[in-house]
Each structure stands twice: as structure tokens, then as C-alpha cells.
Amino acid sequence: MKKNIAILGSTGSIGRQSLEVIKNHPDRFGVEVLTAFNNTGLLIKQAKEFQPNVVVIANENKYAEVAEALRHEPIKIFAGTDALNQVVKMDSIDLVITAMVGYSGLIPTWHAIGAGKDIALANKETLVVAGDIITALAKEKNVNIFPVDSEHSAIFQCLVGEFMNPAEKIFLTCSGGPFRGKPVDELKKVTPADALSHPNWEMGNKITIDSATLINKGFEVIEARWLFGLPQNKIEVVVHPQSIIHSAIQFADGSVKAQLGLPDMKLPIQYALSFPERLGNNFPRFSFFDYPHFTFEPPDTKIFRNLALSYLALKQGGNMPCILNAANEVAVEAFLEGKISFLQMPEIIEETMGKSAFIAQPGLDDYIHTNKEATRIAGSLAGNKI
């Protein structure tokens, strides 16, 4: 059956690649909803090409521009975050791709799950911020969460057919980013342009910086904890610079199963959309002879302190991962704007974790309040660093 897809964040990197996958399989997928926050030009172009039922521009100030550009199209146009939270409940939607950046993806995902929609999860921050209540709601509503992150997709693929054999341990692989092996003295001089040059993956600015600081891998550890139900001491990060082994699992007998492939996000996107089928495609194929050597090493958590802070936040639990995420969003924005240095990002995150109010068993409203408080504290700390 043809699936009707809603893409939250269609103008971002994952959103654009999702549309490429859908375009290659018009008999299997249709675009029902497209949303963006600010990028009206690309959103309008996508709407004209894919003819969704609904378009939402989250920035209400941009509504007139979108409405005028699409006035001759048979497309409903809405604006604002309330509209975003409502359209994900539409009966015509079969699956929601959550490709928004950061904390902004939490509430729309919450509403989509509440409406019984299956989720293709690219917004890892949803589980970082509120993994406990999101997974509980998904269980209550019998909703599937299909991981889109390449690492979690790899784990998911390795678990297919292993229903009676739960994972004993998860190995999350990591490229190490553009500064792998660099001493602290060199990191003091890092510019935003340096950090945006990832060796293997093409991603948006936010996730590229997160990959450079390794907090993205920390977020993935937290995400894996909620997706696969293992404690943090059973989730190990392994630096694999070639980015071919996307992750692996170890079973009770010591056997290890891994998923391999070229670093291309369209593959995990397609798998999430088509599961349990594997659809054919024209993606480049992996050859062992192009990669005769695989190497592995432990991450340096003394230099890349954000990974250690992520494990600490997961260990403390409660709203601490929410605090971690909010502080990181502020720190990354300040770094990209040239207001703070690369090494000041973990300083701001650690201080914010120490100064924000801790809640051991938060609900959704607590997470919303925590995000606001931690954002304010981190913003003040970033201002003081200038």
C-alpha cells in the first residue's frame, strides 16, 4: 500500500534526502505534509513539485509569502507551531518523519504519537530530552518508532530476526569528526568553518558541529538507551574513522552482528520508510576492495568532554539530559556566531548542568520549563564568555 508521509523539517538535510527517496518510489510513497521554520524559498519549491495536501511554515511572519506563492496550487497553507502540532494528527497521514532540528521536534512528535502515527525518527533530541515519556506514550498508543540515525538504523537492522535474542551490548561507531587525534592546543584555534568540514558525512550545520564535539555521539548513546532498552554501561562508543560499519550488537553467546554500507543517509531513511521491506535503489554500492582496512579506537573523552558529559547526564537521569541538550543548543549557536571558542562549548554545558534545577521524575510540562530555564542560564554563561 502507498504510504502518505508528513515531513517535519522538509527543507533541512534529512528532509531533502527524504524527498529524494520518496521521489524515487512514487508508487510506494506520497507527500501529505511539508513543514519548515524559515526557509520559504525551498519550501515553496518543494510544495510545487510534490503537491502535498498541507504546507506549514512555523514562522508566522512568513505566512503571507508562502500563501501568495502557492495561491494557484491546490494546497492548504497554515502557519505557527500550533498548526504544526495539529496537522500531524491528520487521518490521511500514515507516517511522520521528524527531521526538525533540536528541541523543536519534541512537541510535534509528542502530538503525532498521541494521534497514533508511526514515526521515522531523525530528531534524536526528542529522546534525549524526554525519552522516558516519549517511549511510554509510543507503547501506550502502539506506535512504531523507526530510527533514521545511521547508527540506530544499523542496530535496528541487526535486531531483525533476533526477537528471542536480545542484545547483550551495543557498539555505536563514530567517525571521530574532523578533529580526531588533535591536541588541545590546536582545538583552541578551531573556527566554525573548520568544524563544519566533516570528513565523511554531509549534514546540517547544527549536527555537524555536534559531531565535531562528539556530543552527537553522546546524544546517540541516550537515544539508544531509550530505543533498545539497555543501560548505559552496555552501550559503548567506538571510533571507526572509515564510517563503513554503522554500528554493531553483541549477543549472549558473544557473537557480534554489524551493518555496513557507504555513508549515505538516504539508505537508513529508505529503510525506515519501507520497513519491513528492502526496496531497490540506484545508490552507490559498497566494495570491500575500496576499504581494505578498518580501524577502531576508543574516544578521547578528556579532550572531547561533551561525550563524557552526555554519559553523566544519562547516569543522573531525570531532566538532566534535557538540560544538556538546551545548553548545547545555546553553545553551538554562540560558537557558529563567533561569540565563543570551540573549547568553551563544554564549559557552558557543564556549568549549565550544575546551575539548573534537577527534577528526578519530570513530566512533559517539567521538560518544557527545564528547556526554558537551561536555555536562559546557558545564554547568560555564553554572554559572559564573550
C-alpha positions in Angstrom: 0.0 0.0 0.0 1.1 3.6 -0.7 2.1 5.4 2.4 1.3 9.1 2.9 4.2 10.8 4.5 4.4 14.0 6.6 7.9 15.5 6.8 8.6 17.9 9.7 11.6 19.9 8.6 11.4 19.2 4.9 14.0 21.9 4.0 16.8 20.5 6.2 19.3 17.9 5.2 17.2 14.9 6.3 14.1 16.4 4.9 15.6 17.0 1.5 17.1 13.5 1.3 13.7 12.0 2.4 12.1 13.7 -0.6 14.8 12.2 -2.8 13.8 8.7 -1.5 10.1 9.4 -2.0 10.7 10.8 -5.5 12.4 7.5 -6.4 9.5 5.5 -5.3 6.3 7.4 -6.3 4.3 4.2 -6.4 5.1 3.5 -2.7 5.1 6.9 -1.0 3.2 10.2 -1.3 3.8 13.5 0.4 0.9 14.6 2.5 2.5 17.4 4.7 5.6 19.5 4.3 6.8 21.9 7.1 9.6 24.3 7.6 10.5 27.1 10.0 12.1 29.8 7.9 13.2 28.6 4.5 10.3 29.7 2.5 12.1 29.6 -0.9 12.8 25.9 -0.7 9.5 25.0 1.0 7.6 26.7 -1.9 9.7 24.9 -4.5 9.1 21.5 -2.7 5.4 22.2 -2.4 5.1 22.9 -6.1 7.0 19.8 -7.1 5.4 17.3 -4.6 1.9 18.8 -4.3 1.3 17.9 -0.6 -2.2 18.3 0.9 -0.8 20.7 3.5 2.1 23.0 4.0 3.1 24.6 7.3 5.5 27.5 7.8 6.2 27.6 11.5 7.4 31.3 11.4 4.0 33.1 11.3 5.7 36.2 9.8 6.4 34.2 6.6 2.8 33.1 6.0 1.9 35.8 3.5 4.9 35.0 1.4 4.1 31.3 1.2 0.4 31.8 0.7 1.0 34.2 -2.2 3.5 31.9 -3.9 1.1 28.9 -3.6 -2.2 30.6 -4.2 -2.8 28.8 -7.5 -1.9 25.4 -6.1 -4.4 23.0 -4.5 -2.5 23.1 -1.2 -3.8 24.2 2.2 -1.3 26.6 3.9 -1.0 27.1 7.7 1.5 28.9 9.9 2.7 28.7 13.5 3.7 25.9 15.9 0.1 25.3 16.9 -0.8 24.5 13.3 2.3 22.2 13.2 1.0 20.3 16.3 -2.4 19.9 14.7 -1.5 18.7 11.2 0.5 15.7 12.5 -2.9 14.3 13.7 -4.5 14.2 10.2 -6.2 11.0 9.5 -4.6 10.9 6.0 -1.0 10.6 7.4 0.5 7.1 7.7 4.0 8.0 8.9 5.7 11.2 10.2 9.4 11.9 9.5 10.6 14.0 12.4 13.5 15.9 10.8 13.3 19.1 12.8 16.5 20.4 14.5 16.9 20.2 18.2 14.3 20.6 21.0 11.8 22.0 18.5 11.0 18.4 17.4 9.7 17.3 20.8 6.2 18.7 21.0 5.1 17.9 17.4 6.5 14.3 17.8 4.5 14.0 21.1 1.3 15.1 19.3 2.0 12.7 16.4 2.5 9.7 18.7 -0.6 10.7 20.7 -2.6 10.5 17.4 -1.3 7.0 16.8 1.1 7.9 13.9 4.2 5.8 13.3 7.4 7.9 13.5 10.6 7.8 11.4 12.8 9.5 14.0 15.6 11.7 12.7 15.2 14.2 15.6 17.3 12.4 18.2 16.8 15.3 20.6 13.2 14.1 21.2 14.5 11.0 23.0 17.5 12.9 24.6 15.1 15.4 26.1 12.2 13.2 27.1 12.9 9.6 26.2 11.0 8.2 29.1 7.7 9.8 28.4 8.0 9.5 24.6 8.7 5.8 24.7 5.9 5.2 27.3 3.4 7.1 25.1 4.5 5.1 22.0 4.0 1.9 23.9 0.6 3.1 25.1 -0.5 4.1 21.6 1.1 1.0 19.9 3.2 3.3 17.7 6.3 2.2 15.9 9.4 4.4 16.2 11.7 3.6 13.2 15.2 5.1 13.8 16.7 7.2 11.0 20.1 7.9 12.5 22.5 5.6 10.6 23.8 4.1 13.9 20.4 3.3 15.3 19.1 2.1 12.0 22.1 -0.3 11.9 21.2 -1.6 15.4 17.6 -1.9 14.3 18.6 -3.8 11.2 20.8 -6.2 13.2 18.0 -7.0 15.5 15.6 -8.0 12.8 15.0 -11.8 13.1 16.6 -11.8 16.6 13.3 -11.4 18.6 14.3 -14.2 21.0 17.9 -13.0 21.3 18.1 -9.5 23.0 21.3 -7.6 22.6 23.8 -8.0 25.3 25.8 -4.9 24.3 25.6 -2.2 21.6 28.6 -0.8 19.8 27.9 2.7 18.5 30.5 3.7 15.9 31.8 7.2 15.5 34.0 8.7 12.7 35.8 10.9 15.3 34.9 14.0 13.4 37.3 16.5 11.8 39.5 16.9 14.9 40.2 13.3 15.8 43.6 13.0 17.3 44.2 16.7 17.5 45.8 18.1 20.7 44.0 20.6 22.9 46.3 23.4 21.7 45.1 23.0 18.1 41.5 22.9 19.2 41.9 26.4 20.8 42.3 27.8 17.3 39.3 26.0 15.7 36.9 28.2 13.7 33.3 27.4 12.7 34.4 26.8 9.2 36.9 24.2 10.4 34.3 22.5 12.5 31.8 22.4 9.6 34.1 20.3 7.5 33.1 16.8 8.3 35.4 14.1 6.8 32.6 11.6 5.8 29.0 12.9 6.1 27.1 15.8 4.6 24.8 17.2 7.3 23.2 20.4 8.5 25.3 22.9 10.5 24.0 22.0 13.9 24.6 18.3 13.7 28.0 18.8 12.0 29.2 20.9 15.0 27.7 18.3 17.3 29.7 15.7 15.5 32.9 17.7 15.8 32.4 18.0 19.6 31.3 14.3 19.9 28.1 15.4 21.7 26.2 14.0 18.8 27.5 10.6 19.8 26.6 11.3 23.4 23.1 12.1 22.2 23.1 8.8 20.3 24.0 6.9 23.5 21.0 8.4 25.2 18.8 7.7 22.2 20.0 4.1 22.1 19.2 3.7 25.8 15.5 4.5 25.1 15.2 2.8 21.7 16.7 -0.5 22.7 16.3 -0.6 26.5 19.9 -1.2 27.5 21.7 0.6 30.4 24.5 3.0 29.6 27.2 0.5 30.7 26.1 -1.7 27.9 26.4 1.0 25.2 30.0 1.5 24.0 31.2 4.2 21.6 33.9 3.0 19.2 35.8 5.4 16.9 35.8 4.0 13.4 37.2 6.7 11.0 36.1 5.0 7.8 32.3 5.2 8.7 31.5 1.9 6.9 30.5 -0.1 10.0 27.5 1.9 11.1 27.1 0.1 14.4 27.0 -3.5 15.8 25.4 -5.6 18.5 26.8 -8.3 20.7 24.6 -11.3 21.8 24.7 -13.5 24.8 26.9 -16.1 23.1 29.5 -13.4 22.2 28.6 -13.3 18.6 28.7 -9.8 17.0 26.4 -8.7 14.2 27.2 -5.4 12.3 25.6 -3.4 9.5 27.9 -2.0 6.8 27.4 0.5 4.0 28.6 3.7 2.4 28.0 6.8 4.5 24.7 7.9 2.8 21.7 8.9 4.9 19.3 8.0 2.2 19.7 4.3 3.0 18.5 4.5 6.6 15.8 6.9 5.6 14.5 4.5 2.9 14.7 1.5 5.4 12.6 3.5 7.9 10.0 4.3 5.3 9.8 0.9 3.7 10.2 -1.4 6.7 9.9 -4.4 6.8 10.7 -4.4 3.0 14.0 -3.5 1.4 13.4 -1.5 -1.8 15.7 -1.5 -4.7 17.6 1.8 -5.5 20.4 3.3 -7.5 22.5 4.3 -4.5 26.3 3.7 -4.9 27.3 0.2 -3.7 30.0 -0.6 -1.1 33.1 -2.6 -2.2 35.4 -4.2 0.3 38.3 -3.6 -2.0 37.8 0.2 -1.8 38.1 -0.1 2.0 40.8 -2.8 2.6 41.5 -1.5 6.2 39.1 -0.9 9.0 40.4 0.7 12.2 39.0 1.2 15.6 40.0 3.2 18.7 38.4 4.5 21.9 37.1 8.1 22.0 39.2 10.6 23.9 36.6 11.9 26.5 39.2 14.1 28.2 39.6 16.2 25.1 36.1 15.8 23.8 34.4 16.4 27.1 30.9 16.6 25.7 30.7 12.8 25.3 31.6 12.4 29.0 29.0 15.0 29.9 26.4 13.0 28.0 27.2 9.8 29.8 27.0 11.8 33.1 23.6 13.3 32.2 22.2 9.8 31.3 23.5 8.4 34.6 21.9 11.2 36.6 18.6 10.8 34.6 15.5 12.9 35.3 15.6 16.2 33.4 19.5 16.3 33.2 19.6 15.2 29.5 17.1 17.9 28.7 19.5 20.4 30.4 22.4 19.0 28.5 20.6 19.5 25.2 19.4 23.0 25.9 22.8 24.1 26.9 24.4 22.6 23.8 21.9 24.3 21.5 22.9 27.7 23.0 26.6 26.8 22.9 26.5 25.7 19.3 24.7 28.8 18.2 27.2 31.0 20.1 30.1 29.2 18.5 28.7 29.5 15.0 28.2 33.2 15.5 31.8 33.5 16.6 30.9 34.6 20.2 32.7 31.7 22.0 35.5 29.3 21.2 35.3 25.6 20.4 36.6 24.6 23.8 34.2 26.9 25.6 31.2 24.9 24.5 31.7 22.1 27.0 32.4 24.6 29.7 29.0 26.3 29.2 27.2 22.9 29.1 28.9 21.7 32.3 28.1 24.9 34.2 24.5 24.9 33.0 24.1 21.3 34.2 25.4 22.4 37.6 23.2 25.5 37.9 19.8 24.2 36.5 17.2 22.8 38.8 17.2 19.0 38.8 13.9 17.1 38.6 14.1 13.3 39.2 10.8 12.3 37.6 9.7 15.1 35.2 6.6 15.2 33.1 6.1 17.0 29.8 5.5 20.4 31.4 8.6 20.0 33.5 10.6 19.3 30.4 9.2 22.4 28.7 10.1 24.5 31.8 13.6 22.9 32.1 14.4 23.7 28.5 13.5 27.4 29.0 15.4 27.6 32.3 18.6 25.9 30.9 18.4 27.9 27.7 18.4 31.1 29.8 21.2 30.0 32.1 23.4 28.9 29.2 22.7 32.1 27.3 23.9 34.1 30.3 27.0 32.0 30.6 27.7 32.4 26.8 27.3 36.1 27.1 29.8 36.2 30.0 32.4 34.3 27.9 32.5 36.9 25.1 
